């Protein structure tokens, strides 16, 4: 099923103009005509059906014909991933995390991060594309790139974890997390966190956990954590 994205669409609206990008795709790519029904997401829990009243490549005139509101994800899961060298692997993680149903995402720099910059505009576009592909109704909050030190001091209401390889195998995430509880987990870069970073995280309320005996890439570890925390 093809979905379109209209972030400002509210349940009280009956008529609206589809965004230029989505209008171009509907009219020029998929060749929709007046009278056709489109499926639309607003990224805030709303799933709409709307009829094209007038085609225009920069702003189709639309009429809402149906609406379903889905509840926000529960528990709320915040995945924080240290920057890794490969842009493609970051983008792959982003797509899969949205398919699974992540609530919030942070990317941060740490001592052993090999990459220092991030194209945040591109990530937002990929996030919207992943939302439309999956048909999920909630677009996660994607925070601006930050540092490890700032991230561990930010306000978090749920359980707080840091995945750290040398932790004893008995300290598994799925054993430490209380099912149904909101949570944030920090995932380090290829070289892992330094001991000083782990100590600083612990001092700010984070609990060290292991994801098991398998050696996982950072983006794989982040996805495994998301699955565990959503159970």
C-alpha positions as CSV (number, residue, x, y, z in Angstrom):
1,X,0.0,0.0,0.0
2,X,1.3,3.4,-0.9
3,X,1.4,6.1,1.8
4,X,1.9,9.8,1.6
5,X,3.3,12.1,4.4
6,X,1.5,15.2,5.5
7,X,3.1,16.3,8.8
8,X,0.7,19.2,9.6
9,X,-2.6,17.4,8.9
10,X,-4.9,17.5,11.9
11,X,-8.0,15.5,12.6
12,X,-10.1,18.7,12.5
13,X,-9.2,19.4,8.9
14,X,-11.5,18.5,6.1
15,X,-9.6,20.1,3.2
16,X,-5.9,20.6,2.7
17,X,-3.2,20.9,0.0
18,X,-0.8,18.0,-0.3
19,X,2.9,19.0,0.1
20,X,4.8,19.8,-3.1
21,X,7.0,16.8,-2.9
22,X,4.1,14.4,-2.2
23,X,2.0,16.1,-4.9
24,X,4.7,15.7,-7.5
25,X,5.0,12.0,-6.6
26,X,1.3,11.4,-6.7
27,X,0.7,13.3,-10.0
28,X,3.9,12.9,-12.0
29,X,5.2,9.6,-10.8
30,X,2.1,7.5,-9.9
31,X,-0.2,9.4,-12.3
32,X,-3.1,9.9,-9.9
33,X,-6.2,11.8,-11.1
34,X,-9.0,13.7,-9.5
35,X,-11.3,11.3,-7.5
36,X,-8.5,8.9,-6.6
37,X,-8.2,8.0,-2.9
38,X,-4.8,8.4,-1.2
39,X,-3.5,7.0,2.1
40,X,-1.8,9.6,4.3
41,X,0.2,9.6,7.5
42,X,1.0,12.6,9.7
43,X,3.6,10.9,11.8
44,X,1.7,11.8,15.0
45,X,-0.6,8.7,15.1
46,X,-3.0,9.7,12.4
47,X,-3.8,7.5,9.4
48,X,-6.0,9.3,6.8
49,X,-7.7,8.5,3.6
50,X,-8.3,11.5,1.3
51,X,-9.8,12.1,-2.1
52,X,-8.0,14.2,-4.7
53,X,-10.2,17.1,-5.7
54,X,-7.8,18.8,-8.1
55,X,-4.4,17.5,-9.3
56,X,-1.5,19.9,-9.1
57,X,2.2,18.9,-9.1
58,X,2.9,21.5,-6.3
59,X,-0.2,21.1,-4.2
60,X,-3.0,18.7,-4.9
61,X,-6.3,19.9,-3.4
62,X,-7.5,17.1,-1.0
63,X,-10.6,16.2,0.9
64,X,-10.4,13.9,4.0
65,X,-12.7,10.9,3.7
66,X,-11.6,8.8,6.7
67,X,-9.4,8.9,9.8
68,X,-7.9,6.5,12.3
69,X,-5.8,7.5,15.3
70,X,-3.4,5.0,16.7
71,X,-2.0,5.3,20.3
72,X,1.6,6.3,20.9
73,X,4.2,3.5,21.3
74,X,4.4,2.0,24.7
75,X,6.8,1.6,26.3
76,X,8.8,4.6,25.0
77,X,12.2,3.4,23.8
78,X,15.1,5.8,23.2
79,X,18.0,4.4,21.3
80,X,21.3,6.4,21.5
81,X,23.9,5.3,19.0
82,X,27.5,6.6,18.9
83,X,28.5,7.7,15.4
84,X,30.1,5.0,13.3
85,X,32.2,5.4,10.2
86,X,29.8,4.1,7.6
87,X,26.9,6.4,6.6
88,X,25.1,3.5,5.0
89,X,25.1,1.5,8.2
90,X,23.7,4.4,10.2
91,X,20.9,4.8,7.6
92,X,20.2,1.1,7.6
93,X,19.8,1.2,11.3
94,X,17.5,4.2,11.1
95,X,15.2,2.5,8.6
96,X,15.0,-0.8,10.6
97,X,14.5,1.1,13.9
98,X,11.5,2.9,12.5
99,X,10.0,-0.3,11.1
100,X,10.3,-1.9,14.6
101,X,8.8,1.1,16.3
102,X,11.4,3.2,18.1
103,X,10.2,6.3,19.9
104,X,13.3,8.5,20.0
105,X,16.7,8.4,18.5
106,X,19.9,10.2,19.4
107,X,23.3,10.1,17.6
108,X,26.3,11.2,19.6
109,X,30.1,11.5,19.5
110,X,32.2,9.6,22.0
111,X,35.9,9.2,22.6
112,X,36.4,6.4,20.1
113,X,34.0,7.7,17.4
114,X,35.7,7.7,14.0
115,X,33.1,10.0,12.5
116,X,32.2,13.5,13.8
117,X,29.6,14.9,11.4
118,X,26.1,13.8,10.5
119,X,23.7,14.9,7.7
120,X,20.7,15.4,9.8
121,X,18.5,16.6,7.0
122,X,19.2,13.4,5.0
123,X,18.3,11.3,8.1
124,X,14.9,13.1,8.4
125,X,14.2,12.3,4.8
126,X,15.1,8.6,5.3
127,X,13.0,8.5,8.4
128,X,9.9,9.8,6.5
129,X,10.6,7.3,3.7
130,X,10.8,4.4,6.2
131,X,7.6,5.5,7.9
132,X,5.7,5.5,4.6
133,X,7.2,2.2,3.6
134,X,6.3,0.5,6.9
135,X,2.8,2.2,7.3
136,X,3.6,2.9,10.9
137,X,1.8,6.0,12.2
138,X,4.4,7.5,14.6
139,X,7.6,9.2,13.4
140,X,10.2,9.0,16.1
141,X,11.9,12.1,17.5
142,X,15.4,12.4,16.1
143,X,17.5,14.6,18.2
144,X,20.3,16.9,17.0
145,X,23.8,15.4,17.1
146,X,25.2,15.7,20.6
147,X,28.2,14.6,22.7
148,X,28.3,11.6,25.1
149,X,28.8,14.0,28.1
150,X,25.8,16.0,27.2
151,X,23.6,13.0,26.5
152,X,24.2,11.2,29.8
153,X,23.2,14.4,31.7
154,X,20.0,14.9,29.7
155,X,16.7,14.3,31.5
156,X,15.3,10.8,31.1
157,X,12.2,9.5,32.9
158,X,12.7,5.8,32.2
159,X,15.3,3.1,32.9
160,X,18.8,4.0,31.8
161,X,21.3,1.5,30.3
162,X,24.7,1.5,28.7
163,X,25.7,-1.5,26.6
164,X,29.3,-2.4,27.4
165,X,31.2,-5.4,26.2
166,X,33.3,-6.3,29.2
167,X,30.3,-6.5,31.5
168,X,29.7,-10.0,33.0
169,X,27.5,-12.1,30.8
170,X,24.9,-12.5,33.6
171,X,24.2,-8.7,33.4
172,X,21.9,-9.1,30.4
173,X,19.7,-6.3,29.1
174,X,16.6,-8.5,28.9
175,X,17.2,-9.5,32.6
176,X,17.8,-5.9,33.8
177,X,14.9,-4.3,32.0
178,X,11.5,-4.3,33.5
179,X,9.0,-5.3,30.8
180,X,6.8,-2.4,29.7
181,X,9.1,0.2,31.2
182,X,10.3,3.3,29.3
183,X,14.0,3.1,28.7
184,X,17.1,4.6,27.0
185,X,20.2,2.6,26.0
186,X,23.5,3.9,24.9
187,X,25.3,2.0,22.2
188,X,29.0,2.7,21.6
189,X,31.2,2.9,18.5
190,X,33.2,0.1,16.9
191,X,35.9,0.6,19.6
192,X,33.3,0.6,22.4
193,X,33.1,3.0,25.3
194,X,36.2,3.9,27.4
195,X,36.2,3.0,31.1
196,X,36.0,6.7,32.0
197,X,32.8,7.0,29.8
198,X,31.3,4.0,31.5
199,X,32.1,5.4,34.9
200,X,30.6,8.8,34.0
201,X,27.4,7.1,32.7
202,X,27.1,5.1,35.9
203,X,27.5,8.3,37.9
204,X,24.5,9.7,36.0
205,X,22.3,6.7,36.7
206,X,23.0,4.4,33.8
207,X,23.3,0.6,34.4
208,X,25.8,-1.4,32.5
209,X,24.4,-4.3,30.5
210,X,25.4,-7.0,28.1
211,X,23.6,-8.1,24.9
212,X,25.0,-11.6,25.1
213,X,28.1,-13.5,23.9
214,X,27.8,-12.7,20.2
215,X,30.0,-10.0,18.9
216,X,27.7,-7.4,17.3
217,X,28.3,-4.4,15.1
218,X,27.1,-1.2,16.7
219,X,24.0,-0.8,14.5
220,X,23.1,-4.5,15.0
221,X,23.5,-4.0,18.8
222,X,21.2,-1.0,18.7
223,X,18.5,-3.0,16.9
224,X,18.8,-6.0,19.2
225,X,18.4,-3.6,22.2
226,X,15.3,-2.1,20.6
227,X,13.7,-5.5,20.2
228,X,14.6,-6.5,23.8
229,X,13.2,-3.3,25.3
230,X,9.9,-3.4,23.4
231,X,9.1,-6.9,24.7
